[in-house]
Amino acid sequence: MKLKIVENYDPSFTLESKAKETLFNLLKDESFLEQVRQQVQCKNLEFTELLFQPVPYSLKTPKGMPSEFEKYHHSEDYLIINVPPHFMFKAKIFQPSRLCAIYRKVS
């Protein structure tokens, strides 16, 4: 099986305001935040309202994310999660098919 190397990939996307509002409400929901806090053993998290679409791995994007978001990946103060598929469905977001959300760990 031969692998195809992706040279250029456009990670940009736009969400409709209603879909964005619904998704943000789900990502800020206290019961969801509690689940995430338990998983990462953190007392408090805050949704930064930053989202990105995962990108194919390449020499320019070795972490599978747009390069401007890599600073959050390297920081102990932030957490990156995959947006749960049922959140995407509830918010009626079908394109892009996957998103990641960034949370800040609050002491």
N, C-alpha and C positions, 0 to 999 in steps of 0.2 A: 504494500500500500504506500503510495506516494503522498507526502505532505505538501500542501500548498502554502507557500509563504505569502502573507498579506503585507504588502508594502505600504499601502495607504488605506486608512479606514476613517470614516467620518463619524466621530462619537457624538456629534451634536444632536439635540432633540429639543422639542418644544411640547410642553404639556398645556392642555386647555385649562383655563382658570378653575373650573369646577372640579376637574379631575385632580388637579394639583392640590386644591383645598381638601378634598376627600382623602387623598393619600397622606397629606401632612397631618390631618387629624388622626388617622390610623397610626401613623408613626409616632405621634405624641401621646397616644392613649396610655393611661397609667398602667393598665393591666399588661399591655405589651411591654412597656418600659420595665416593669417588674420582672417579666420573664427574661429580658435581656440582661438586666442587672444580676439576676441569679446565675445566668450562664457565665458571665464574665467576672462575677464576684466583685462588683463595684457598687458602692452605696448610692450614687446618684449619677444620672446621665441626662444630657440635654441634646435634643435634636438640633443640629446646626442649620437645617433646611438646605443642606447641600446634597445634591444627588448627582450621580454620574452613571453612564452606561458602560458596562465592562467592555473592554476592547480586546482584540486578539493579541496574543503575546508576540512581541517583535523586539528587535534590538532597541528601538526607541521607546517601547512600552513593555519592559520586562516584568512589570507587576500586574499586567492585564488591566490597567486603568490609564486614563489620560494623564500625561506627565504632570499637569498642574495639581493633581490630587495626591501624588506620591508623598508629598510632605506630611499628609495625614497618616499615611501607612507607616511611615518611619517614626511617628510621634507616639509616645506612651500615653499622651493626654487625649487621644482620639481613638475611636472604634469605628470600623467600617463593617457594615453588615449587608447581606443581600436582602433586598426588599422581598418579603414573603409573596409568593405568587398569588395567594388569595387576596392580598391587599391590592395588587395590581388589577385583579379582576373586579373587586369591589369599586375601585376608582375608575373602572372602565378604561384602563390604559392597556392597549394592545401593541402599540409601537412606541418605544422599543419594547422588546419582550422581556428584558431583564434590566433592573436598576439596582444600584447600591446606594445606601444612605450613610451619612457620616454623623456620628454622635461624639459629643465632647464629654469626657469624664470630669465630673465636678466634685471637688473635695468637700 
